[in-house]
């Protein structure tokens, strides 16, 4: 099974190939069968075609490539399961000087285990403690997480969007969200239209670069569709329907509040293929996840 996407590129005359291998899930007709996702970029002086194929093929491990790429341990859909509330936030009190958030919740505690991943306002965090009787769980925050996200702006009582990691049998209602926040944006306006709500966000130009009208964006972990991109204002906007407004944190925020942003990962992969990989002496690599 293969699909092809073509785009116009000038002055190119190379072929690039990337292959990412994985195991089919136990529920599939061929459980544990090794497959690969292949990217073939074939170019000439006048055009380039990006071919994506998903085909069973023999797996040839590349140990050095596997060591160079961190494994994907969790992925989300951007469909918020519930709004939790921060019980406590601050230093953990441990000798290592860590930082923790304890969050009151109910739905995401179903089947929870230590080490599970939960998206908190779009940030993939690891459950370090939980109490089912008291209905709360605790996650730790690294210094890089505090620098990259808006989680440090939370306080006791703050509402947060929560989502458990995707399972192989789950419905894919949104888009692939890694929980790896790219940066923050600042809300510049809320404008009602009927029972819907327009939200405009100012963002750094290096993130706006990856946004396109009708493309995906994760805002505080919510899978949304970009409506407009305004280069002169360094802003983008989206619309929240009435149902979504009842289920997520964004409408509870104020103008000038920050939101966590994660751009669509496909744009990053395509950019890397086009800009950085054409000159590789060995254009074929593979990684296991």
URMO-V393221 format. One line per field, one symbol per residue. phi: phi as a letter, one per 20 degrees, with the letter a starting at -180 (. if undefined). psi: psi as a letter, one per 40 degrees, with the letter a starting at -180 (. if undefined). burial: b if it has 16 or more other ideal C-beta (glycine too) atoms within 10 Angstrom, else e. Layout:
# URMO-V393221
phi=???
psi=???
burial=???
This chain:
# URMO-V393221
phi=.bcccdbecdmdbccdcccddbeffgfffcgmffccddddddccfdbbcdddcccfbgedfcgffffedffeebbcdnefeaeecfebbqgfnfffmfcccdcebcgfefmfcgnfdcedlndfcdfdabcffelbcccecegffffedeffefcgnffcfcbfffdgeffeedbfdendferdcdfdaccfbmeececdcebfgfeggeecgmeebddlnefcdfeccdffelcccbcdfgffgedcegfeedgnfecfccffffffffffffeddfeffdfdbbbdb
psi=hiihhiihiififihihihhiihiideidgiehhiihhhhhhiaeeiihhhhihhhiihhigdddddehiiheiiieehhdihahhdihaideidefihihhhhiddeeheiiheihhhhfehhihheiihddefiihiihiddddddiedeeiihehiihhhiihideiigdbihhdeghdaiihhdihhihbeihhhhhhiidddddehiheiiihhfehhihhdihgddefiiiihhiddddeeiddeeiiheiiiihhihdddddddddddeedehdgehiiih.
burial=eeeeeeeebeebeeebbbbbbbeeeeeeeeeeebbbebbbbbbeeeebebeeeeeeeebeebeeeeeeeeeeebbbbbbbbebbebbebeeeeeeeeebbbbbbbeebbeeeeeebbbbbbbbbbebeebeeeeebbbbbbeeebeebbbbeebeeebbbbbbbbbeeeeeeebbbbbbebbbbbebbeeeeeeeebebbbbbeeebbebbeeebbbbbbbbbbebeebeeeebbbbbebeeebeebbbbeebeeeebbbbbbbbeeeebeebbeebeeeeeeebbbbe
